[in-house]
Amino acid sequence: MNLKVKSFQVADSIDIKSFKSAYAGKTNFADSDELFYQVEAFKFLYVFKYGIVCFLGYDETEMSALLQMIASHCKNFFEQKLSDEFDIETDAPTVNYGYNKIGIPDPSMDAIRLIMLNVSQSVSLDYYDQQTNILLEETNHHTQALEKKGKIDLVDKELKKYIGRTLNLKNKIAANLYIFDSPESTWEDESLSKLDIGLKKTFDLQSRFRTTQEGLQIVKDNLELFKDLLQYRNSVVLEWVIIALILVEVLNIFVEKLFK
């Protein structure tokens, strides 16, 4: 049997508690970050707090309807959604990995959940990588302006917002991605542990995660430089203001003495 997993980044975040109350399905696993449902024998739904919805065994119409239902439980629902597909062949003699697919003999529910988790982490990494690249492009714009003009075209408030966006993205990645952690189900099951390791290699999760982190670090380092330059610029302006005030005071004293 061939099964298809499809995962979507639908929003910045999903209110897990709200969705759980509204959706009638019975959860096979639930915590404050995730909801995992087995709807039928080979039909699963996985919902993540960080804005990911993953389907297995759903057709396009069913997925579209459920995504519309989930929209009301989302913060900043995306009209344009990142997605990824992954195929599971359930009649393979042994576990084997291919391009966007895996062969596995008689997959258990834990194995299916693990596959859906890794596909979802991959989509989320794509999203965070996209956001990081936007920040990098903005940073490059300002560094090029610094090279050509000898100054940056940023005011203090804009820089603070820029720093806030970068830190917010770093915090989201740290809170929502557990690329280097394995689910509890793999701790005491060697076959699940091997499956998890194999999936992480297939999706190249750790390398992609490091690349995203390095991109954010580059942005952060540049922002520190921009902040220092703005502080220097502001201190120079302040010095000139103080000098101007002193000159005004001196002139005022001189005029008073002259007319006396």
Secondary structure as UniProt FT lines:
FT   STRAND          2..14
FT   HELIX           16..22
FT   STRAND          27..30
FT   STRAND          34..40
FT   TURN            41..42
FT   STRAND          43..48
FT   TURN            49..50
FT   STRAND          52..56
FT   HELIX           60..71
FT   TURN            72..73
FT   STRAND          74..89
FT   STRAND          91..98
FT   TURN            99..100
FT   STRAND          101..105
FT   HELIX           109..149
FT   HELIX           156..176
FT   TURN            179..180
FT   HELIX           184..186
FT   HELIX           190..202
FT   TURN            203..204
FT   HELIX           205..259
//
